[in-house]
Amino acid sequence: MALTSRRTGLRVKDVVGGRFRLDAELAEGGMSRVYEAVDLKYDRPAAVKVLARWLADDDEFRQRFERESYAAERVTHPHVLPVWDYGEQEGLLYLATPLCDTDLGHLLSDREKLEPEQALSIIAQIAWALDWAHGRGVVHRDVKPENVLLVGGGRGDHAYLADFGLAKSATGTTLTQAGHPAGLTPAYAAPEQWRGDVVGPAADQYALAATLYTCLTGHPPFHPRRGPSLREAHLHEAPPDVSGVVGGVPEGLAASIARGLAKEPGRRFATCRELVAAAEASLHRRPTETAVDRPRGGEADALDVGGTVPSPAVSDLTPTAPVADAQARVPTARRRRTLVIAGAVAAAALAVLAAVLVLGSGGGGGSSPPAGKLVRLAVGRAPIDLAAGAGGVFAANSGSDTLTRIAPRRGVVKQGAVDAVHTPFGVAVGEGRTWAVGPDGELAALDPETGARLAHKALGIQADGIAAGYGAVWIFNGTGGTVTRVDVRSGHIRMGRTVRVGLGTTDVAVGFGAVWVTNAGSATLVKLDPRTAKVIDTIRLRGGISGVATGNSAVWVSNPGRGRVIRVDPATGAAKRFAAGRVADDADVAVGDGAVFYVNHDDGTATRLDPATGRRVGAPVRVTASPSSAVVAAHTLWVADIDRGIVAGLRF
C-alpha cells in the first residue's frame, strides 16, 4: 500500500519529473517533505524535496525558487553539490539532488560533541564552500549543523554545504516585518540578521562559528534560551567561553570562535577560512613537507617569497587557511539518508555507475577506440579537473583525495586511486612531474609513470587551479584574483611571486613563452612573463569568459556568456570570436590535435571547431551530464563528470 503524503499530494512509488521514483519518505518539515528516490535516467540514488503547496502558490517564491535552482544546477564546487533536476508536478515544486549518509546535526545527536580535530576538519570544508560562494556574491544565510551533510570515506568525513534555498544577492536583507529571521534558525542567526541590516558574508561566518561552537560543546551558543531572550543574547551578550564550557579546548581555539561571534561584522575575520586558520594554529596542526631531494642536513625547503600582496581588508574575500585532514568516520550504526545541495556524488552511486560504463578500468591491452566512439571510465569521486601530458590524462578526484591516470590511446584506466593531496582541486603536467594542488595550497609532485610522490609542500595559499611550465607551477586564487609562481626547477618547491591579475580569476594556462590567465569579473585575458611573473599585457575581452587553453597556434578562451570561443594571437593580442554553441553559465575550451572544442557545462555538449577557420565541424555531441573539465589527448576529447565520477572520451 502506498504511503500518501498529507501535504504534498504525492506518494511513495510516484515518479516525479518523469525521472525520479519516490521509494520512501525520509523527513517532513513545515516547508517540505524529503523522499529517498531512484533516478531512473541514470539508475542512481537520489533525494527529492517536494515543497509545500502554499509555497508553490506564492508567485514571488516561485520565481525565486526557479532562479536559485537554475543557478544551483550549474554549481561545480566539490563542497556544494549541484541540483540534478527541479521543476513542477501537480502544482508542486520539487528539486532532486544526490543522497548523503548523514548530517552534522544527526552526527552530534549520536556523539553529543566532537573532538576539536574532527570538528575543524568538517568546518574547514564548509568554510571553503562559503568563501567560494561569497566571492560570487552569494550569501547562504542559514548555516547550521543540519545543513552540513557528510559522506564517510577511508580518509574521513567529506562535508557538503546544503540548502542554498535561502541564498540570495549579498545586498538583500533577511528579516520579516515582524523582526524575526525569515526562515532561518534563531540559534545561529547573526546580530545583523536580527536587526534587519543588510546581510553580507560576515553573517555566514557568525553562523559557522556558532556551528563550530556546537560541535565542541554539544549545544549552540546561548542555549537553552528562546524567543526574545535569545534575540537579546545574540544582540548584546558575549557567548560563553568554549574552554569554560568544555575541557580540553585550547584558549586560542576558543578565542577564534569568540572573534567569529563578534557582534559587529567588521570585528570578525576577513573570511571564513581565516577563522579556520586561526583555530588550526591553536592546535599546532600544520601539514608536513616531504621531498626526494632535500638540502643537506635535512633542512626543509625555504619559503622565498618574492613579491607580496597587500593584507586583505575585512571586505576582501581572500581565504588563506589550510583545510584540516579528516581522521574520524561517520558512525555506521545509525546512518541516515539526507537531502543535500552541496559538493560531490554520494558514494553509493559509484557502485551503480561501475556496472553501466562502456569501458571499465584496468591497465591491460586494448586498441584505440574508433572515431566517433564515446567511452566512459570510472575514476574517483567528484573528478573536478583534468590535465594531459607525459603519455596520460590525469583526473583530480576531489571527493576521494586521489588522481587517476588514463592511457588515452587505448581508452583505459592505467592507474587508479593514486594518493595525491587532500581534496585535490587542480592537476597539471609539466617539468617532468604530475602536480596536484588542494584548496589550501597543499602541493604535491608525483611521478607520472608510477604515481610515487616526489615532493610535497604546504604553501598556505588559496588554490583554485594550476598549470605547469617554464620551471614553475602557476596557482591561481579565483576569489582574490591572484596568481602565484612556485619555482620547481631544482626539484624543490619554492614559493615565489604573487601577482594580482584581475577580478574573478577562472583559469590559467602556459604556452607561447607566456602564462595566460582569464578573469571573468574583469573580462580580461592577462599575459604574464614566466620568469618574473609580471604582467606583460592585459587583453580586454567581452563578458562571460571562462576557460583558457593554448595550442593550434593560438590562445583560446571560452566565452560561454555569448556561446563563443575566442582565438587570441599570442604575439599581438588580437582577438577573433567564433560562434560555438549555446549560451551557458560555464564552458571549457579544449585544444589539440588540430581541433578546438567548446564544452558546454549546462547541457553537457561538445562542439568541435576548425582552428584555422573557426567553423563548426559537425553537430554538437552530448558527452556527459555534468562536465567539470576538458582536455584533448590522442585525438580524443576527454571530459570529467563531477557528479557521476567518470571521465568520458570522445574519439575524433
N, C-alpha and C positions, 0 to 999 in steps of 0.2 A: 504494500500500500504506500503510495507516495505521500511524503510529508508536505502539507500545504503551508505556505508562508502566509501568516495572517496579514502582514502589512504590504508585502510586495506583490502578492497575487501570483508569484511564481512558485514552483515546487520542484523538489528533487526529481530528477530524470528529464526535466525540461532541457531543451537546447537553446541557448541564448546566442543571439547574433548569428545563427546558423552554423555555430562552430564550437561552442563550449557547453558540454553536457554537465549539468549540476548533479553531483554524486552524493553530497552530504552537506548539511548546514553546519558551519563552523562557529559562527558568532552572530549576535544581534545587538545593535545599539539603537539609539534614538534616531539616527540619521540613515542607517543602512543595515543590510544583512550581508554576511560573507559566506560564500559556499566553496567547498572543495569541488573542483571540476576537472574535466579532461578536455584538453584542446584537441578536438577531433581532426583538425587540419594537419597538425604536426605530431599527434599521438604523444602528448606530454602532459604532465600535471599542471594545473593552473588554479588560481583563486579568482573568483568572480565576486565583486562587490556590487550589490544592487541597492541603489539609493531609494529612500522613502519617497512615496508618491508626492507628498507635499513639496519636496524639493524640486521634483520634475515639473510641478505646476508653477514654479516661480521663474518667470522669464529671465530675470537678471541672473539668477543662479544657473539656469540652463546655459546661458551664453558664456558665463564664466567657466562652467564645467567643460564645455566643448573647447574653449580656448586653452585651458590649462591641460586638459587631457591630450590635446593635439601636440602641445609642447612636450609633455612628459613622454609621449610615444617615441620621441626622437632623441631622448637622452642616452648618452653612451658612457657616462661615468661609471666606474666599477662599483661605486657605493650608492648609486641612485639608479635603480632598475627601471628601464622604460616600460610604459604601459604597453601590453601586447595588443589590446583592442579596446574600443569603447564605442558606445552608441546608445540606442533607444530600442526598447522592445515592450510592447503592450503599454505604452505611455510611461515606461520606467527607464531611468538612466542606469547604465551599468558600465563598469570597466573591468578588464581582466589583466592579471599580472601572473608572474610565477609564484610558487609557494616557497616558504622558508620553514625551517624546523621549529622555531620559537621566536619570541620577542624578549627584549631585556626585562620588561615588566614581569613576565612569567618566570624568567630565569631568577629574578630577585625573589619572587614568591617561593621558589624552590630552595634557594640558597640563603635567603634573607639579606645577605650582603656579600660583596666580592672583595678579594684581596686587591690592594692598590695596583699591582702589575696587570691583572686581568681587566680591571675596570678601565685603566688607561689604554690598554690595547684596543678595547671596544670604542672608547670615546675618541681616540685619535683618528680612527677611520671615519667617524661621523663628523669630526672637525674638518677633515679634508673635504668631505662632501659639501659641508656648509660653506666653506670658503670658496669652493668651486662655484656654487650657486650664487654666492654674494658677488663674485666677480662678474657675473652675468646679470646683475640687477634683480635677483630673486631672493626674497626673504621667506624662510619656511614658516615661521610664526607659531609652530606647535611642536617644538622639540620636547620629547618626554620619553621615558623608558618604553612605553607601548609602541612608539613609532620607531624604535630601533630593532630591526629584525636580524636574526642570527642564523647562520648555517654552520654547523660543526664541520671541521676538517682536520686533517692529520697534523696541521701546524697551528691549530687554534680556531677561534671563532672568526668568521668573516661577517662583518656587520654592514647592514644596509639601512639607509635613512628612508623611512616610509612616509607616505601620505603628504604629498605636496598639494593636496586639495585646497588648503587654505592659503597657499603661497600666492603672492601677487607682487606687483611692482613695489620696489623699496620705498616709493613715495606714498604708499597707502597707509591708512590707519586701521586699527583692529578692534575698536570699541563700538558697541551698540549705543543707542541713545540712553539706555539705562545705566551705562557706565561699567558694564561687565565685559570681560574679554569675549569677543564673538566667536563661539565655537571652540575656544581654547581651554586648556586645563589650568585652572587658577593656581595650583601648587607650583607651576613652572613659569607663569607669565611675568614678564619684566615690569618694573615700575612704570616705564613709559607706556606700556600697553594699558595698565590700569588708569593712567592719567588721560589717555586718549591722544597722546602725542603721535607725531609721525614716527613710524617704526622703521628701523634700519637693521643692519647686520648685528649690531650690538645686542639686540633683543634675543636673537638666536644664541649668542654667546652666553647670555644670562641663563637661558633655559638649559644650555649644555652644561654649564657649571652646576646648576641645580640637579641635573641628571647625574653628574659625577658625584655630587654630594649624596644622592640617594643610593648610588652603587656602594658607597663606602659605609654608610650608616644604616641602610635598610629603610629609610624614610626620607621624604623631601624636606627641604628647609621649612621651618615654622610649623611642622607637623606637631599636634593634630588640629591646629586652628582652622576655622572655616569662616566663610562669609565675610562680613565687614571686618572682623578681626584679622583674617588672613590678608585682606586688602591693605589694611593699615600696616601690617608687618612688612609686606613687600615694599610699601612706600617709604616707611620711616625707620624700621628696626634692622639692626645688623643681624645676620643669621648666626645661629650658634656656631662656635668654632668646631670644625670637624674633629680636630685632635682632642677636644674636650668631650666629644660625644662618644667616640670610639677609640680605643687604644691602638697603638702601633702605626698611626698615620703621621708621617714626618711633618714638622711645622711648616716647611716650605711648600708642601703639597696643600696643606690647609690654607696657607696664605694665598696660593694661586687661585684656589676656589673662591676665597673671600674677595679677591680682586675681580674675578669674573662675575661675582654677585654684587658689584658696586651699584649703588642707587643711580648714579648718573652714567649714561653710556660712555661719556668721554673719559671716565676713570677706569674703564675696563681695558683689556688687551686690544691691540690693533686688529687681531684676527683670532679666530677660534684655535688655530694651530699654535699660535704663540702662547695661549693658555696651556695647551698640552705640553709645549716645550718647557715652560716653567715648572709644571708639575713633574715632568720626567726628570728634569735636572735635580729635583729634590730627592729622587730615588737613586741617583747616581747610576742610572741605567743608560749607558751610551753604547751604540753599535761599535763593534771592534773591526779592525782592519787586518787583512792578511795580504801578502804579496809574495810572488815567487822570488823576485829579485830585490830583497830588502837591502838597504845600505849596510855596510859593515858595522858590527856592533849591535845589530838587531834593532836599530832605531826605526821608528815609523817614518813614513813619507812626510815631508814638511808641507804645510799649507801656505804656499806662497801666493798671497792674494795681491794681484797687480791690478789696481783699479777698483773703485768702490762705488756703491750705490747709496744714496742718502737714506738715513734711517726713516722707516715709514711713519707717517702721521697716524692718528687714530683712525682716520677715514681711509687710509691706504691699505688695500687688501692684498698683502704680500706675505702669505704664510711661510714660515721657515722651520716649523717644528718637525722633529723626527716622528715617525709612526712606530709605535711600540710593537715588539714581537708578541704574538699571541701564544700562550702556552696551554691554558686550560680549555677543555672542550665543553660544549653544551651537554648537560646531563641527558643520558639516553632513557632514563626511566619514565620521564613524563614529557616526551617530545610532543609539540603541538604544530599543526599546520596553520600558517598565518598568512594573511594577505600582505603583500609588500608592494611598495612603489619605490624601490631602492636600487641596487647595483649589479648583480650577475645572476645567471640562471641557477635554480636550485639544483643541488647535487643529484637528486632523484631523477631529474630529467636526463642525465647523461647516460644512464643505463638504457633507457628507451631509445635515445638517439643512436647509440652504437649499433643497434640492430637494423637501422634503416639507412645507413650510409652506403653510398655507391661503392666506395673503396675503403677497406679497413686499413689499420696501421700495420707497420712491420717493415723491416729493412730488407726483405728478400728481393728476388728478381722481379722483373716486370718491364714491359716496353712502354714507350711514350704513348699517352692517350692520343687518339686521332683528333684532328681539327674539329672544333665544334663540340667535343665531348666535355661534359660537366662532371667533375668528380668532387666528392665531399669527404674530407678526412677529419676524424675525431682528434682533437688536440686537448689541451687542458681547459679548465673552467674560465669563462669570460676572456677569450683572446681579444686584446684591445689594440695591439699594434703588430705590424709585420715589417720585416727587413729582408732584403735579398742580397746575396753575395757569398763568396767562399764556397760556391757549389751548393748552396742551400737556400731555403726560405725559412726564416725563423719567426715563430709566433711567440709573443709575450702574453702569457696566460695570467691575467691579473687576479683571477679568483683562486689560483692554485699555486702561486709563487714559483712558477716554472717557465721554462722555454721548451718549445717543441721544434725540432728540425725536420723539414720536409725535403726529400730528394725531388727537385722539381721536374727533372726529365722523365722519371718513372712514375711520378704522381703517387708516392707512398711516403709514409712517415718513417724517417730514418732514425730519429732519436726522439723519444717522448719523455716528458716529465724530468727534464734536466733542472736541478735546483738552481735558481737564479738569485733573486732578491725578494724581499717582502713586497707583495703587490706590485710586480713589475708593470710599469705604465708606459715604458718605451723600450725599443730594441733597435740596435744598429749594427752594421757590419763594416769594419774598416780597420786599418792599421794592424792587419793580421789577427784580429780578435772579433768575437761577438760581444756586444756590450748590452747590458740590461741595467735599467735605472728604475728606482722606486720613487714614489711621490715625495719622499723626504730627502731625495738626493743620494740614497744608497746606490752606489755604482759598483758593478762587478764586470770584470773582463773574463771571458770564457774562451777556451779553445774551440774553434768552430767544428773541428772533427770529432773530438772526444767529449766535449762538454765540460771538461775539467776547469775548475776555477783557477785563474792565473793571477788575479789581483782583485782587491776589494777595498772600498773606502766609503765612509760616511761623509758626504760633503756638506750636509746641513743646509741645503737649499731646496726650494720647491722645484720639482721636476715634472713637467707635463709632456715632454718628448725629447728625443735625442737624435743626433746624426753624428757620423764619424768620418774624419778625413783631415788631411793636411796636418798630421801629427797631433791631433786633438780630437776630443769628443765635444760636442756642442749641445748644451742642455738649455731648453727654454722654459721660462716660467710664464704660463699663459695669463695668470692673474696680474702679475707685476709688470708684464711686458718687457722682460729682460731675457738676454742670452748670456750664458756663462761658458767661457772657453776653459776646458780642462786638458792640460798638457799630458800626453801619454807616450811621448816619443821614446823616453828612456826605459819604458817598461813599468815605470811607477806612475801613479795617479797624482798629479799636482794641480791644485786649484789655481786658476788664472783669472783673467779679467772678466768682470761682469759689466755688460753694457745695456742701456735702455734702447729699445728698438721701436716701441710703439705702444698701442693700446690693444689688449685682447689678442696677444700672440697665439697663433694656432698651429704653426708647423715650421720645421727647419729642414734644409737640405744642403748638400755640398756639391760643387761641380763648377767647371769653367773657371778655376782659380779663385773661387769666392764661396762664401757661405750666404745662403738665401733664407730670409725669414719673412713669413706672412703675418700680417696683423689685421684681424677682422675689424677691431674697433676703430682703427685709423685708415683702413682700406689702403694699406701700403705694402709694398714688397721692398724689404731692406737688404742691401748688399753689404756684406762685411768683408774686411781684409782678413784672411785666415791666419796671418802672422800676428797681427796686433789686436784683432777683434774690434777694430774701429770701423765706424760706418763710412763706407765709400760713397754710397748713393741711396737715396730714398725715392722709389718709383711710385707715383700716385696712381692707384687703380680705383675702379668703382666699387661700391659697397657690396657686401656679401661674399667676400673672398674667404677661402678656407685653406686647402692643402697646397703644397708646393713639391715639385719633383724636377729633376734635371735629366736630360738625355735627348737624343734625336736632335742635336744641335741647338737646343733652346732650353730656357727655363719655363716650366709650365705651372700655371696657377689655376686651381678650380674656383669657379665663380658661381656657386650654387644659387645665390640670390637672384641671378639672372639666367640660370640654366646654361652657362657658358664655360668654356676653357679659354684661358688667356695665354698666348705664346709671347714670351719676352725675350728679346735679343740680349744675350748676356754681355755683349760688348757695349751696346748703345742704350739699352734700357727701353727701346721702342717696343710697344705692346700692340698685339693684334688679337682680336676677340673672335671666337668661333662658337656658333650655336651648337650645343652638345646634347641637351636633353631637357627634362622637366626641371622647373624651378624647385629648389629644395632648401631645407634649413641647413643641411650639411652635405658635402660631397667630397670625395677624394679624386685626385688625379694620379694615374699610374702610367709610367712611361718606360719604353724599352722595346727592343727587337722590331723597330720600325712601326710601332703603334703607340697611340695615346688613348687612354681610357678615362672616361668620366663616369665615376661610380656614385650613383645617387643613393644616399643613406636613407632617404624617405621611402622609396619604393623598391630598393634592392636591385635596381637595374644597372647594367654597364653598357655604355655607348662607346664604340670604337671610332676614332678619328684618324684620318691620314695626316701625319705630322707635317708633310710638305704643303698640303692644300687646306688643311683644316676641315675637309669634307667628311661627313659621316660614312663609315664603312658598314653597310648592313643596318639592320634594325636593332634597337636596344634589346638586350638579353637579361632576363631576371636571373641573377646569380644566386642570391641568398636573401633571407628575410631581414636581418639586422646587421648590415655592414658596419664595421668599425675601422677598417684599414685595408689598403690595397697596394700591391706591388706587381711588377711584371718580372718573370724569370722563365727561361727556357720556352719561349713562345707560348706562355700561359699567363693569364691574369689570375692572380691569387687574391682572394677576398676573405678576411676574417669575419665571422659572425659571432658577436659578443654574447648573444642570447643562447645560441644552440651549441656553443663550444666546439665549433668546427671551423675549418678553412676550406673554402670552395675554390676549385681551379677550373678555369675555362680556357681550353686549348684553342689557339688561333693560328 
